[in-house]
Protein backbone atom coordinates (compact mmCIF):
# COMPACT_ATOMS: atom_id res chain seq x y z
CA UNK A 1 0.00 0.00 0.00
CA UNK A 2 1.40 3.40 -1.04
CA UNK A 3 1.97 6.23 1.44
CA UNK A 4 2.98 9.88 1.47
CA UNK A 5 5.75 11.09 3.76
CA UNK A 6 5.24 14.82 4.33
CA UNK A 7 7.83 17.08 5.90
CA UNK A 8 5.70 19.82 7.39
CA UNK A 9 6.46 23.47 7.93
CA UNK A 10 7.60 24.42 4.41
CA UNK A 11 5.88 27.46 2.92
CA UNK A 12 4.48 27.14 -0.59
CA UNK A 13 4.92 29.86 -3.21
CA UNK A 14 4.27 30.15 -6.93
CA UNK A 15 1.63 29.10 -9.42
CA UNK A 16 -0.55 26.01 -9.68
CA UNK A 17 -3.29 24.96 -12.09
CA UNK A 18 -6.30 22.84 -11.22
CA UNK A 19 -6.90 19.62 -13.12
CA UNK A 20 -10.03 18.91 -15.12
CA UNK A 21 -13.15 18.30 -13.03
CA UNK A 22 -13.39 14.69 -11.88
CA UNK A 23 -17.15 14.69 -11.42
CA UNK A 24 -17.78 16.23 -14.83
CA UNK A 25 -15.41 13.78 -16.51
CA UNK A 26 -17.24 10.75 -15.11
CA UNK A 27 -20.53 12.10 -16.54
CA UNK A 28 -19.44 13.21 -20.00
CA UNK A 29 -17.47 10.00 -20.57
CA UNK A 30 -20.76 8.07 -20.28
CA UNK A 31 -22.30 10.30 -22.96
CA UNK A 32 -19.95 8.89 -25.63
CA UNK A 33 -22.11 5.75 -25.62
CA UNK A 34 -25.05 7.67 -27.11
CA UNK A 35 -23.59 7.96 -30.61
CA UNK A 36 -21.55 5.88 -33.04
CA UNK A 37 -19.69 9.01 -34.18
CA UNK A 38 -16.38 10.27 -32.72
CA UNK A 39 -16.53 12.34 -29.52
CA UNK A 40 -13.40 14.25 -28.53
CA UNK A 41 -13.01 15.35 -24.90
CA UNK A 42 -10.18 17.56 -23.61
CA UNK A 43 -8.91 18.39 -20.12
CA UNK A 44 -9.61 14.89 -18.80
CA UNK A 45 -7.84 14.46 -15.45
CA UNK A 46 -5.38 11.57 -15.16
CA UNK A 47 -6.77 10.18 -11.93
CA UNK A 48 -7.66 6.66 -10.90
CA UNK A 49 -11.46 6.93 -11.03
CA UNK A 50 -11.45 8.51 -14.49
CA UNK A 51 -8.81 6.09 -15.81
CA UNK A 52 -10.97 3.20 -14.59
CA UNK A 53 -14.03 4.67 -16.32
CA UNK A 54 -12.09 4.93 -19.60
CA UNK A 55 -10.87 1.34 -19.24
CA UNK A 56 -14.43 0.20 -18.62
CA UNK A 57 -15.62 1.92 -21.81
CA UNK A 58 -12.78 0.28 -23.72
CA UNK A 59 -13.76 -3.15 -22.42
CA UNK A 60 -17.34 -2.55 -23.56
CA UNK A 61 -15.95 -1.95 -27.03
CA UNK A 62 -15.55 1.82 -27.26
CA UNK A 63 -12.60 2.83 -29.41
CA UNK A 64 -10.29 5.04 -27.34
CA UNK A 65 -7.56 7.17 -28.94
CA UNK A 66 -5.26 9.40 -26.93
CA UNK A 67 -4.46 12.58 -28.86
CA UNK A 68 -2.40 14.27 -26.14
CA UNK A 69 -2.27 14.26 -22.34
CA UNK A 70 -5.84 14.71 -21.15
CA UNK A 71 -7.20 14.74 -24.73
CA UNK A 72 -9.01 11.63 -26.01
CA UNK A 73 -11.29 10.68 -28.88
CA UNK A 74 -13.94 8.04 -28.21
CA UNK A 75 -16.08 6.18 -30.73
CA UNK A 76 -18.80 3.74 -29.66
CA UNK A 77 -19.50 2.12 -33.03
CA UNK A 78 -19.10 -1.60 -32.39
CA UNK A 79 -19.93 -2.41 -28.78
CA UNK A 80 -19.71 -5.81 -27.15
CA UNK A 81 -22.99 -5.81 -25.23
CA UNK A 82 -22.37 -9.43 -24.18
CA UNK A 83 -19.56 -8.08 -21.97
CA UNK A 84 -22.23 -6.51 -19.74
CA UNK A 85 -23.10 -9.98 -18.46
CA UNK A 86 -19.54 -10.99 -17.67
CA UNK A 87 -18.20 -11.38 -14.15
CA UNK A 88 -15.39 -8.95 -15.03
CA UNK A 89 -17.89 -6.21 -15.93
CA UNK A 90 -19.75 -6.70 -12.66
CA UNK A 91 -16.49 -6.58 -10.70
CA UNK A 92 -15.31 -3.41 -12.46
CA UNK A 93 -18.59 -1.55 -12.03
CA UNK A 94 -18.84 -2.56 -8.38
CA UNK A 95 -15.47 -0.91 -7.74
CA UNK A 96 -16.36 2.42 -9.40
CA UNK A 97 -19.32 4.51 -8.32
CA UNK A 98 -19.29 6.55 -11.53
CA UNK A 99 -20.12 3.41 -13.49
CA UNK A 100 -23.76 3.72 -12.43
CA UNK A 101 -24.14 6.51 -15.00
CA UNK A 102 -23.66 3.93 -17.76
CA UNK A 103 -27.24 2.79 -17.08
CA UNK A 104 -28.92 5.73 -18.80
CA UNK A 105 -27.02 5.74 -22.10
CA UNK A 106 -26.99 1.93 -22.38
CA UNK A 107 -30.77 1.83 -21.89
CA UNK A 108 -31.28 4.69 -24.34
CA UNK A 109 -29.22 3.15 -27.11
CA UNK A 110 -29.44 -0.61 -26.55
CA UNK A 111 -32.46 -1.11 -24.29
CA UNK A 112 -30.56 -3.11 -21.69
CA UNK A 113 -28.04 -2.50 -18.91
CA UNK A 114 -26.63 -4.28 -15.87
CA UNK A 115 -26.02 -2.62 -12.49
CA UNK A 116 -23.95 -3.95 -9.63
CA UNK A 117 -23.90 -2.23 -6.27
CA UNK A 118 -21.60 0.73 -6.99
CA UNK A 119 -18.39 1.38 -5.06
CA UNK A 120 -16.65 4.64 -4.19
CA UNK A 121 -15.86 6.48 -0.97
CA UNK A 122 -16.85 4.94 2.34
CA UNK A 123 -18.56 8.07 3.64
CA UNK A 124 -21.92 6.64 4.63
CA UNK A 125 -24.96 5.32 2.83
CA UNK A 126 -25.19 6.57 -0.74
CA UNK A 127 -28.48 5.37 -2.09
CA UNK A 128 -29.24 4.96 -5.77
CA UNK A 129 -33.03 5.24 -5.53
CA UNK A 130 -33.10 8.45 -7.60
CA UNK A 131 -31.37 6.71 -10.50
CA UNK A 132 -33.71 3.73 -10.45
CA UNK A 133 -36.95 5.63 -9.87
CA UNK A 134 -36.15 8.15 -12.59
CA UNK A 135 -35.32 5.48 -15.16
CA UNK A 136 -38.43 3.54 -14.17
CA UNK A 137 -40.47 6.68 -14.89
CA UNK A 138 -39.04 6.57 -18.42
CA UNK A 139 -40.16 2.97 -18.80
CA UNK A 140 -37.20 0.89 -17.64
CA UNK A 141 -37.79 -2.36 -15.76
CA UNK A 142 -35.37 -3.55 -13.07
CA UNK A 143 -35.09 -7.25 -12.22
CA UNK A 144 -32.84 -8.50 -9.43
CA UNK A 145 -30.51 -11.41 -10.19
CA UNK A 146 -30.04 -12.88 -6.71
CA UNK A 147 -27.45 -15.41 -7.85
CA UNK A 148 -25.06 -12.69 -9.00
CA UNK A 149 -26.26 -9.91 -6.71
CA UNK A 150 -27.06 -7.39 -9.46
CA UNK A 151 -29.92 -5.67 -11.24
CA UNK A 152 -30.73 -6.13 -14.92
CA UNK A 153 -32.49 -3.12 -16.46
CA UNK A 154 -34.45 -3.45 -19.70
CA UNK A 155 -36.39 -0.94 -21.77
CA UNK A 156 -37.38 -1.87 -25.33
CA UNK A 157 -38.44 1.75 -25.65
CA UNK A 158 -38.03 4.73 -23.34
CA UNK A 159 -40.84 7.29 -23.17
CA UNK A 160 -40.68 10.81 -21.84
CA UNK A 161 -42.32 11.52 -18.49
CA UNK A 162 -42.75 14.14 -15.80
CA UNK A 163 -40.82 13.47 -12.60
CA UNK A 164 -40.22 15.31 -9.34
CA UNK A 165 -36.99 13.95 -7.90
CA UNK A 166 -36.99 13.08 -4.20
CA UNK A 167 -33.48 14.51 -3.93
CA UNK A 168 -31.38 16.72 -6.18
CA UNK A 169 -28.88 13.92 -6.84
CA UNK A 170 -26.11 14.98 -9.21
CA UNK A 171 -25.37 11.53 -10.62
CA UNK A 172 -29.06 10.61 -10.52
CA UNK A 173 -29.94 13.70 -12.55
CA UNK A 174 -27.12 12.94 -15.00
CA UNK A 175 -28.30 9.36 -15.47
CA UNK A 176 -31.88 10.44 -16.18
CA UNK A 177 -30.70 13.11 -18.65
CA UNK A 178 -28.50 10.59 -20.46
CA UNK A 179 -31.52 8.33 -20.94
CA UNK A 180 -34.13 11.01 -21.64
CA UNK A 181 -32.30 12.69 -24.54
CA UNK A 182 -33.20 9.69 -26.75
CA UNK A 183 -36.56 8.82 -25.20
CA UNK A 184 -39.74 9.27 -27.20
CA UNK A 185 -41.57 12.47 -26.26
CA UNK A 186 -40.87 15.08 -23.62
CA UNK A 187 -39.27 14.54 -20.22
CA UNK A 188 -39.60 17.10 -17.43
CA UNK A 189 -37.24 16.79 -14.47
CA UNK A 190 -38.13 18.95 -11.46
CA UNK A 191 -35.76 19.30 -8.49
CA UNK A 192 -32.96 18.42 -10.88
CA UNK A 193 -29.39 18.99 -9.75
CA UNK A 194 -27.98 22.08 -11.46
CA UNK A 195 -24.26 21.97 -10.58
CA UNK A 196 -21.82 23.20 -13.25
CA UNK A 197 -21.08 19.50 -13.98
CA UNK A 198 -24.72 18.96 -14.97
CA UNK A 199 -24.72 22.18 -17.00
CA UNK A 200 -21.61 21.01 -18.85
CA UNK A 201 -23.16 17.61 -19.57
CA UNK A 202 -26.29 19.30 -20.93
CA UNK A 203 -24.25 21.63 -23.15
CA UNK A 204 -22.25 18.72 -24.50
CA UNK A 205 -25.44 16.79 -25.26
CA UNK A 206 -27.06 19.78 -26.99
CA UNK A 207 -23.93 20.05 -29.14
CA UNK A 208 -24.56 16.40 -30.03
CA UNK A 209 -28.10 17.24 -31.13
CA UNK A 210 -30.10 16.85 -27.91
CA UNK A 211 -32.89 19.30 -27.07
CA UNK A 212 -32.62 20.46 -23.47
CA UNK A 213 -34.24 23.57 -21.98
CA UNK A 214 -33.70 25.04 -18.53
CA UNK A 215 -29.94 24.41 -18.30
CA UNK A 216 -28.64 25.91 -15.05
CA UNK A 217 -32.00 25.63 -13.29
CA UNK A 218 -33.64 22.85 -11.29
CA UNK A 219 -36.34 22.40 -13.93
CA UNK A 220 -35.17 20.66 -17.10
CA UNK A 221 -37.31 19.95 -20.15
CA UNK A 222 -35.93 17.43 -22.61
CA UNK A 223 -37.42 16.65 -26.01
CA UNK A 224 -36.19 13.24 -27.08
CA UNK A 225 -34.45 12.80 -30.43
CA UNK A 226 -33.93 9.69 -32.53
CA UNK A 227 -30.13 9.91 -32.63
CA UNK A 228 -27.14 11.99 -31.59
CA UNK A 229 -23.94 12.86 -33.42
CA UNK A 230 -20.33 13.44 -32.43
CA UNK A 231 -18.90 16.57 -30.86
CA UNK A 232 -15.89 18.07 -29.10
CA UNK A 233 -15.99 19.07 -25.45
CA UNK A 234 -13.62 20.62 -22.90
CA UNK A 235 -14.01 19.78 -19.22
CA UNK A 236 -14.06 22.61 -16.67
CA UNK A 237 -11.32 23.02 -14.06
CA UNK A 238 -12.11 21.06 -10.91
CA UNK A 239 -13.76 23.46 -8.47
CA UNK A 240 -13.09 21.10 -5.55
CA UNK A 241 -9.39 21.23 -6.32
CA UNK A 242 -9.57 25.02 -6.62
CA UNK A 243 -11.14 25.15 -3.16
CA UNK A 244 -8.54 22.73 -1.81
CA UNK A 245 -5.75 24.98 -3.13
CA UNK A 246 -7.35 28.10 -1.61
CA UNK A 247 -7.40 26.44 1.81
CA UNK A 248 -3.87 25.10 1.40
CA UNK A 249 -2.58 28.53 0.32
CA UNK A 250 -4.15 30.20 3.36
CA UNK A 251 -2.58 27.71 5.78
CA UNK A 252 0.89 27.21 4.31
CA UNK A 253 1.26 29.68 1.45
CA UNK A 254 3.65 32.56 0.92
CA UNK A 255 1.65 33.87 -2.01
CA UNK A 256 0.06 31.37 -4.39
CA UNK A 257 -1.66 32.04 -7.72
CA UNK A 258 -4.23 29.49 -8.85
CA UNK A 259 -4.37 29.76 -12.64
CA UNK A 260 -7.34 29.22 -14.98
CA UNK A 261 -10.00 28.53 -12.37
CA UNK A 262 -13.18 29.18 -14.42
CA UNK A 263 -13.94 31.66 -11.64
CA UNK A 264 -17.51 32.38 -12.70
CA UNK A 265 -18.34 28.68 -12.24
CA UNK A 266 -17.08 28.52 -8.63
CA UNK A 267 -20.32 29.78 -7.14
CA UNK A 268 -20.21 30.32 -3.39
CA UNK A 269 -16.74 28.79 -2.88
CA UNK A 270 -14.63 32.01 -2.87
CA UNK A 271 -17.18 33.76 -0.62
CA UNK A 272 -17.08 30.85 1.84
CA UNK A 273 -13.30 31.15 2.26
CA UNK A 274 -13.62 34.92 2.62
CA UNK A 275 -15.96 34.31 5.57
CA UNK A 276 -13.02 32.57 7.22
CA UNK A 277 -11.07 35.81 6.92
CA UNK A 278 -9.00 34.56 3.98
CA UNK A 279 -8.08 37.04 1.26
CA UNK A 280 -9.22 35.61 -2.06
CA UNK A 281 -8.03 38.02 -4.76
CA UNK A 282 -9.88 37.54 -8.07
CA UNK A 283 -7.61 38.40 -11.01
CA UNK A 284 -9.27 37.69 -14.34
CA UNK A 285 -9.68 33.93 -14.39
CA UNK A 286 -7.01 33.47 -11.71
CA UNK A 287 -7.10 33.59 -7.92
CA UNK A 288 -4.26 34.96 -5.78
CA UNK A 289 -3.99 34.01 -2.10
CA UNK A 290 -1.40 36.13 -0.23
CA UNK A 291 0.56 35.05 2.84
CA UNK A 292 -1.61 34.88 5.97
CA UNK A 293 -0.10 35.09 9.45
CA UNK A 294 -3.61 34.26 10.62
CA UNK A 295 -7.22 34.72 9.54
CA UNK A 296 -10.35 35.32 11.58
CA UNK A 297 -13.69 33.57 11.15
CA UNK A 298 -16.64 35.88 10.56
CA UNK A 299 -19.77 35.70 12.71
CA UNK A 300 -23.43 36.06 11.84
CA UNK A 301 -25.15 39.42 12.30
CA UNK A 302 -26.67 38.36 15.62
CA UNK A 303 -23.22 37.48 16.98
CA UNK A 304 -23.63 33.72 16.82
CA UNK A 305 -20.63 31.85 15.48
CA UNK A 306 -20.35 30.75 11.90
CA UNK A 307 -21.95 27.57 10.55
CA UNK A 308 -20.96 25.93 7.27
CA UNK A 309 -23.44 23.38 5.95
CA UNK A 310 -23.53 21.57 2.65
CA UNK A 311 -26.46 22.03 0.27
CA UNK A 312 -27.37 21.34 -3.36
CA UNK A 313 -26.00 23.85 -5.87
CA UNK A 314 -25.81 26.81 -5.66
CA UNK A 315 -25.22 25.96 -2.00
CA UNK A 316 -21.90 24.80 -0.60
CA UNK A 317 -20.66 21.52 -2.06
CA UNK A 318 -20.18 18.74 0.52
CA UNK A 319 -16.88 17.82 -1.11
CA UNK A 320 -15.21 20.90 0.41
CA UNK A 321 -16.33 20.56 4.02
CA UNK A 322 -13.35 18.34 4.96
CA UNK A 323 -10.93 20.98 3.64
CA UNK A 324 -12.82 23.82 5.33
CA UNK A 325 -12.71 21.95 8.63
CA UNK A 326 -8.91 21.64 8.49
CA UNK A 327 -8.48 25.29 7.50
CA UNK A 328 -10.63 26.33 10.47
CA UNK A 329 -8.26 24.63 12.92
CA UNK A 330 -5.74 27.45 12.38
CA UNK A 331 -8.23 30.34 12.23
CA UNK A 332 -9.21 32.75 14.99
CA UNK A 333 -12.69 31.86 16.18
CA UNK A 334 -15.07 28.94 16.24
CA UNK A 335 -17.20 27.35 13.58
CA UNK A 336 -19.80 24.58 13.30
CA UNK A 337 -19.33 22.23 10.36
CA UNK A 338 -22.62 20.53 9.48
CA UNK A 339 -22.23 17.67 7.02
CA UNK A 340 -25.84 16.82 6.24
CA UNK A 341 -25.52 14.36 3.40
CA UNK A 342 -23.09 11.63 4.54
CA UNK A 343 -22.98 10.25 8.07
CA UNK A 344 -19.39 8.97 8.01
CA UNK A 345 -17.57 11.85 6.37
CA UNK A 346 -16.49 13.59 9.58
CA UNK A 347 -15.01 10.54 11.26
CA UNK A 348 -11.50 11.50 10.10
CA UNK A 349 -11.43 14.32 12.69
CA UNK A 350 -10.02 11.96 15.32
CA UNK A 351 -6.74 12.11 13.38
CA UNK A 352 -6.79 15.91 13.50
CA UNK A 353 -7.49 15.84 17.23
CA UNK A 354 -4.42 13.61 17.65
CA UNK A 355 -2.48 16.29 15.74
CA UNK A 356 -3.55 18.91 18.29
CA UNK A 357 -6.67 20.35 16.66
CA UNK A 358 -9.46 21.46 18.98
CA UNK A 359 -12.54 19.76 17.55
CA UNK A 360 -15.68 18.43 19.20
CA UNK A 361 -17.44 15.78 17.13
CA UNK A 362 -21.04 16.37 18.22
CA UNK A 363 -22.54 13.51 16.22
CA UNK A 364 -21.88 11.86 12.82
CA UNK A 365 -23.01 15.01 11.02
CA UNK A 366 -21.71 17.92 13.09
CA UNK A 367 -18.35 19.08 14.42
CA UNK A 368 -17.38 22.25 16.28
CA UNK A 369 -13.89 23.55 15.48
CA UNK A 370 -12.17 25.97 17.86
CA UNK A 371 -9.37 27.63 15.91
CA UNK A 372 -5.86 28.02 17.26
CA UNK A 373 -5.46 31.39 15.55
CA UNK A 374 -2.02 30.28 14.42
CA UNK A 375 -0.79 30.26 18.02
CA UNK A 376 -0.33 26.50 18.10
CA UNK A 377 0.65 24.53 15.05
CA UNK A 378 -0.59 21.03 14.42
CA UNK A 379 1.70 18.11 15.30
CA UNK A 380 2.89 15.55 12.78
CA UNK A 381 1.17 12.19 12.88
CA UNK A 382 0.60 8.79 11.29
CA UNK A 383 -2.54 9.19 9.26
CA UNK A 384 -4.78 7.13 6.97
CA UNK A 385 -6.86 8.52 4.11
CA UNK A 386 -10.43 7.17 4.44
CA UNK A 387 -11.78 8.87 1.31
CA UNK A 388 -10.75 11.33 -1.41
CA UNK A 389 -11.71 14.57 0.30
CA UNK A 390 -10.59 13.60 3.81
CA UNK A 391 -7.33 12.51 2.21
CA UNK A 392 -6.56 15.93 0.73
CA UNK A 393 -7.65 17.58 4.01
CA UNK A 394 -5.18 15.42 5.94
CA UNK A 395 -2.49 16.26 3.40
CA UNK A 396 -3.09 19.98 4.01
CA UNK A 397 -2.92 19.38 7.76
CA UNK A 398 0.37 17.49 7.39
CA UNK A 399 1.88 20.28 5.27
CA UNK A 400 1.15 22.76 8.07
CA UNK A 401 2.27 20.52 10.94
CA UNK A 402 5.50 20.48 12.91
CA UNK A 403 7.54 17.41 11.99
CA UNK A 404 7.15 14.61 9.48
CA UNK A 405 3.79 12.92 8.90
CA UNK A 406 2.86 9.74 7.06
CA UNK A 407 -0.43 9.27 5.21
CA UNK A 408 -1.26 5.72 4.17
CA UNK A 409 -4.00 4.46 1.83
CA UNK A 410 -3.20 7.31 -0.55
CA UNK A 411 -4.82 5.48 -3.45
CA UNK A 412 -7.92 7.26 -2.15
CA UNK A 413 -6.25 10.62 -2.85
CA UNK A 414 -5.09 9.36 -6.26
CA UNK A 415 -8.73 8.69 -7.15
CA UNK A 416 -9.42 12.42 -7.14
CA UNK A 417 -6.14 14.39 -7.42
CA UNK A 418 -3.78 14.11 -10.38
CA UNK A 419 -0.07 13.79 -9.59
CA UNK A 420 -0.68 15.86 -6.49
CA UNK A 421 2.73 15.43 -4.85
CA UNK A 422 4.64 16.56 -7.96
CA UNK A 423 2.49 19.64 -8.40
CA UNK A 424 2.81 20.64 -4.74
CA UNK A 425 6.53 19.87 -4.59
CA UNK A 426 6.97 22.24 -7.55
CA UNK A 427 5.81 25.13 -5.35
CA UNK A 428 7.79 24.20 -2.24
CA UNK A 429 6.20 21.17 -0.56
CA UNK A 430 8.33 18.23 0.62
CA UNK A 431 6.22 15.14 -0.16
CA UNK A 432 7.65 11.71 -0.94
CA UNK A 433 5.62 8.76 -2.22
CA UNK A 434 6.60 5.33 -0.92
CA UNK A 435 5.35 1.92 -2.05
Residue pairs with C-beta under 8 A, 6 or more apart in sequence:
1 408
1 409
1 411
2 408
2 410
2 411
2 414
2 433
2 434
2 435
3 406
3 407
3 408
3 409
3 410
3 433
3 434
4 395
4 398
4 406
4 407
4 410
4 413
4 421
4 431
4 432
4 433
4 434
5 404
5 405
5 406
5 431
5 432
5 434
6 380
6 395
6 398
6 399
6 401
6 404
6 405
6 406
6 407
6 429
6 430
6 431
7 404
7 430
7 431
8 378
8 380
8 398
8 399
8 400
8 401
8 402
8 403
8 404
8 405
9 377
9 400
9 401
9 402
9 403
10 252
10 399
10 428
10 429
10 430
11 252
11 253
11 254
11 291
11 428
12 248
12 249
12 252
12 253
12 254
12 256
12 399
12 424
12 427
12 428
12 429
13 253
13 254
13 255
13 256
13 427
13 428
14 256
14 257
14 426
14 427
14 428
15 256
15 257
15 258
15 259
15 427
16 245
16 256
16 257
16 258
16 259
16 423
16 424
16 426
16 427
17 237
17 258
17 259
17 260
18 237
18 238
18 239
18 241
18 242
18 245
18 258
18 260
18 261
19 43
19 45
19 46
19 47
19 237
19 238
19 241
19 417
19 418
20 43
20 44
20 45
20 70
20 235
20 236
20 237
20 238
21 45
21 196
21 197
21 200
21 235
21 236
21 237
21 238
21 239
21 240
22 45
22 47
22 49
22 50
22 238
22 240
22 416
23 170
23 195
23 197
23 238
23 240
24 196
24 197
24 200
24 201
24 235
24 236
25 41
25 44
25 45
25 50
25 53
25 235
26 49
26 50
26 53
26 98
26 101
26 171
27 98
27 101
27 171
27 174
27 178
27 197
27 198
27 200
27 201
28 41
28 200
28 201
28 204
28 233
28 235
29 41
29 44
29 50
29 53
29 54
29 57
29 74
30 53
30 98
30 101
30 102
30 104
30 105
30 174
30 178
31 39
31 105
31 178
31 201
31 204
31 205
31 208
32 39
32 41
32 57
32 62
32 74
32 75
32 76
33 57
33 60
33 62
33 76
33 79
33 102
33 105
33 106
33 109
34 76
34 105
34 108
34 109
34 178
34 181
34 182
34 205
34 208
34 228
35 76
35 208
35 227
35 228
35 229
35 230
36 75
36 76
36 77
37 75
37 229
37 230
38 73
38 74
38 75
38 230
39 73
39 74
39 75
39 208
39 230
39 231
39 232
39 233
40 67
40 71
40 72
40 73
40 74
40 230
40 231
40 232
40 233
41 71
41 72
41 73
41 74
41 232
41 233
41 234
41 235
42 70
42 71
42 232
42 233
42 234
42 235
43 70
43 71
43 234
43 235
43 236
43 237
44 50
44 54
44 70
44 71
44 72
44 235
45 70
45 235
45 238
45 418
46 69
46 70
46 418
46 419
47 414
47 415
47 416
47 417
47 418
48 411
48 414
48 415
49 96
49 97
49 98
49 415
49 416
52 92
52 95
52 96
53 96
53 98
53 99
54 64
54 72
55 92
56 89
56 92
56 93
56 96
56 99
56 102
57 64
57 74
57 76
58 64
59 80
59 83
59 88
59 89
59 92
60 76
60 79
60 80
60 81
60 83
60 84
60 89
61 76
61 78
61 79
61 80
61 83
62 74
62 75
62 76
62 79
63 74
63 75
63 76
63 77
64 72
64 73
64 74
65 72
65 73
65 74
66 72
67 73
75 230
79 110
81 110
81 112
83 89
84 106
84 112
84 113
84 114
85 114
87 148
89 114
90 114
90 116
90 148
90 150
91 116
92 99
93 99
93 100
93 102
93 114
93 115
93 116
93 118
94 116
94 117
94 118
94 119
95 119
96 118
96 119
96 120
97 118
97 119
97 120
97 121
97 126
97 171
98 118
98 120
98 171
99 118
100 115
100 118
100 128
100 131
100 171
100 175
101 171
101 174
101 175
101 178
102 113
103 113
103 115
103 131
103 135
103 153
103 175
103 179
104 135
104 174
104 175
104 176
104 177
104 178
104 179
104 180
105 178
105 179
106 112
106 113
107 113
107 135
107 138
107 140
107 153
107 154
107 155
107 158
107 179
108 158
108 178
108 179
108 180
108 181
108 182
108 183
109 182
111 154
111 155
111 156
111 157
112 152
112 153
112 154
112 155
113 152
113 153
114 150
114 151
114 152
114 153
115 128
115 142
115 150
115 151
115 152
115 153
116 149
116 150
117 149
117 150
118 126
118 128
120 126
121 386
121 387
121 388
121 389
121 412
122 344
122 386
122 387
123 342
123 344
123 345
123 386
123 387
124 341
124 342
124 343
124 344
124 345
124 364
125 342
125 343
126 342
128 172
129 166
130 165
130 166
130 167
130 169
130 172
130 173
131 169
131 171
131 172
131 175
131 176
132 142
132 151
133 163
133 166
134 163
134 165
134 172
134 175
134 176
134 179
134 189
135 142
135 153
135 155
135 175
135 176
135 179
136 142
137 161
137 162
137 163
138 155
138 158
138 159
138 160
138 161
138 176
138 179
138 180
138 183
138 187
139 155
139 157
139 158
139 159
139 161
139 183
140 153
140 154
140 155
140 158
140 179
141 153
141 154
141 155
142 151
142 152
142 153
143 151
143 152
143 153
143 154
144 150
144 151
144 152
145 151
145 152
157 184
158 179
158 180
158 182
158 183
158 184
158 224
159 183
159 184
159 185
160 180
160 183
160 184
160 185
160 186
160 187
160 188
160 222
160 223
160 224
161 185
161 187
161 188
162 187
162 188
162 190
163 176
163 187
163 188
163 189
163 190
164 190
164 191
165 172
165 173
165 189
165 190
165 191
165 192
166 191
167 191
168 191
168 192
168 193
168 194
168 218
168 312
168 313
169 193
170 193
170 195
170 197
170 198
172 193
173 189
173 192
173 193
173 198
173 220
174 193
174 197
174 198
174 201
176 187
176 189
177 189
177 198
177 201
177 202
177 205
177 212
177 220
177 222
178 201
178 205
180 187
180 189
180 222
180 224
181 205
181 210
181 211
181 212
181 222
181 224
181 225
181 228
182 224
182 225
182 226
182 227
182 228
183 222
183 224
184 224
185 223
185 224
186 221
186 222
186 223
186 224
187 220
187 221
187 222
187 224
188 219
188 220
188 221
188 222
189 219
189 220
189 221
189 222
190 218
190 219
191 218
192 198
192 214
192 217
192 218
192 219
192 220
193 218
193 312
193 313
194 216
194 217
194 218
194 312
194 313
194 314
195 312
195 313
195 317
196 236
196 239
196 262
196 265
196 267
196 313
197 236
199 215
199 216
200 233
200 235
200 236
202 210
202 212
202 215
202 220
203 215
204 231
204 233
205 212
205 228
206 212
206 215
207 231
207 232
207 233
208 228
208 229
208 230
208 231
209 225
209 227
209 228
209 229
210 222
210 225
210 228
211 222
211 223
211 224
211 225
212 220
212 221
212 222
213 220
213 221
213 222
214 220
214 221
236 262
236 265
237 260
237 261
237 262
239 261
239 262
239 265
239 266
239 267
239 269
239 317
240 317
240 319
240 320
240 389
240 416
241 417
242 258
242 261
242 266
242 269
242 287
243 266
243 269
243 273
243 317
243 320
243 323
244 320
244 323
244 392
244 396
244 417
245 256
245 258
245 289
246 258
246 269
246 270
246 273
246 278
246 280
246 287
246 289
247 273
247 278
247 323
247 324
247 326
247 327
247 396
248 256
248 396
248 399
248 424
249 256
249 258
249 289
250 273
250 276
250 278
250 289
250 292
250 295
250 327
251 292
251 326
251 327
251 330
251 396
251 399
251 400
252 396
252 399
252 400
253 289
253 290
253 291
253 292
254 291
254 428
255 288
255 289
255 290
255 291
256 288
256 289
256 427
257 283
257 286
257 287
257 288
257 289
258 286
258 287
258 288
258 289
259 285
259 286
260 285
260 286
261 285
261 286
261 287
262 285
263 270
263 282
263 284
263 285
263 286
263 287
267 313
267 314
268 314
268 315
268 316
269 316
269 317
269 320
270 280
270 282
270 287
272 308
272 316
272 320
272 324
273 280
273 324
273 327
274 280
275 297
275 298
275 306
276 295
276 296
276 297
276 298
276 324
276 327
276 328
276 331
276 335
277 294
277 295
277 296
277 297
277 298
277 331
277 332
278 289
278 292
278 295
278 327
279 289
279 290
279 292
279 295
280 287
280 289
281 287
281 288
281 289
281 290
293 374
294 330
294 331
294 332
294 373
294 374
295 330
295 331
295 332
296 331
296 332
296 333
296 373
297 305
297 306
297 328
297 331
297 332
297 333
297 334
297 335
297 371
298 306
298 333
299 305
299 306
299 333
300 306
300 307
305 333
305 334
305 335
305 336
306 333
306 334
306 335
306 336
307 335
307 336
307 337
307 338
308 316
308 321
308 324
308 335
308 336
308 337
308 338
309 315
309 316
309 337
309 338
309 339
309 340
310 316
310 317
310 318
310 321
310 338
310 339
310 340
310 341
311 340
318 339
318 340
318 341
318 342
318 345
319 389
320 389
321 337
321 339
321 345
321 389
322 345
322 348
322 389
322 390
322 392
322 393
323 389
323 392
323 393
323 396
324 337
325 337
325 346
325 349
325 352
325 359
325 367
325 369
325 393
326 352
326 357
326 393
326 394
326 396
326 397
327 396
328 335
328 337
328 369
328 371
329 352
329 357
329 358
329 359
329 369
329 371
329 372
329 378
329 397
330 371
330 372
330 373
330 374
330 377
330 378
330 400
331 371
331 372
331 373
332 371
332 373
332 374
333 371
333 373
334 368
334 369
334 370
334 371
335 368
335 369
335 371
336 366
336 367
336 368
336 369
337 346
337 366
337 367
337 368
337 369
338 365
338 366
339 345
339 346
339 365
339 366
339 367
340 365
343 364
343 365
344 364
345 387
345 389
345 390
346 361
346 364
346 365
346 366
346 367
347 361
347 364
347 386
348 386
348 387
348 390
348 393
348 394
349 357
349 359
349 361
349 367
350 361
351 381
351 383
351 384
351 394
351 397
352 359
352 378
352 394
352 397
353 359
354 379
354 381
355 378
355 379
355 380
355 381
355 397
355 401
356 372
356 376
356 377
356 378
356 379
357 369
357 372
357 378
357 397
358 369
358 370
358 371
358 372
359 367
359 368
359 369
359 370
360 367
360 368
360 370
361 367
362 368
377 400
377 401
377 402
378 397
378 400
378 401
378 402
379 401
379 402
379 403
380 398
380 401
380 402
380 403
380 404
380 405
381 398
381 401
381 405
381 406
382 405
382 406
382 408
383 394
383 397
383 398
383 405
383 406
383 407
383 408
384 407
384 408
384 409
385 391
385 394
385 407
385 408
385 409
385 410
385 412
385 413
386 409
386 412
387 412
388 412
388 413
388 415
388 416
388 417
389 416
390 412
391 407
391 409
391 410
391 412
391 413
391 416
391 417
392 413
392 416
392 417
392 420
394 407
395 407
395 413
395 420
395 431
397 405
398 405
398 407
399 424
399 429
399 431
407 413
410 433
413 420
414 420
420 431
421 429
421 431
421 432
421 433
424 431
425 431
